[in-house]
Amino acid sequence: MCALGGAGCRARKREGDAATPIGRWRLRAVFYRADRLPRPRTGLPVRALRPLDGWCDAVGDRNYNRWVRHPYPASAEKLWRSDSLYDLIVILDHNACPRIQGHGSAIFLHVAEAGYRPTAGCIALQRPHLLRLLARLGRASRVLVRAPAVKKRPE
């Protein structure tokens, strides 16, 4: 089980639409809060988060959909949070190469809220499940997000 964007899944992702993008995404790197959990076991590149880490979500900014350091002059999400949602983040390559302004930023795999509340477009799992999954992932791994199946009405 996982949580997805509150607006469901969409093939045409747009900044701020609360949808999880449909597609097959590489896992680029793992960030984690070293003050809250040990370094995760995984075949992916791993880096400890720092208090000033951020992710630019400002359409039109030269660092749109990239890691930045706070304070940042444009809009940028803070990755060092007081809640536990970003204690463990897997950076997905959605809209990474090429980056297209306005096509969505900060699409991560991260820790789910209690009750699997919808995300702003990310994919979220309970921390133990995410850690177990990370132990099985490597550089060749991909995340596949499909459109939901459409049920046919009886004729």
Stockholm file with secondary structure:
# STOCKHOLM 1.0

chainA/1-155         MCALGGAGCRARKREGDAATPIGRWRLRAVFYRADRLPRPRTGLPVRALRPLDGWCDAVGDRNYNRWVRHPYPASAEKLWRSDSLYDLIVILDHNACPRIQGHGSAIFLHVAEAGYRPTAGCIALQRPHLLRLLARLGRASRVLVRAPAVKKRPE
#=GR chainA/1-155 SS CCBCBTTCEESSCCTTSCCEECEEEEEEEEEECTTTSCCCCCSSCEEECCTTEEEECCTTCTTTTSEEESSCSSCEEESSCSSSTTSEEEEECTTCSSCCTTSCCCCEEEECCGGGCCBSSCEEECHHHHHHHHTTCCTTCEEEECCCCCCCCCC
#=GC SS_cons         CCBCBTTCEESSCCTTSCCEECEEEEEEEEEECTTTSCCCCCSSCEEECCTTEEEECCTTCTTTTSEEESSCSSCEEESSCSSSTTSEEEEECTTCSSCCTTSCCCCEEEECCGGGCCBSSCEEECHHHHHHHHTTCCTTCEEEECCCCCCCCCC
//
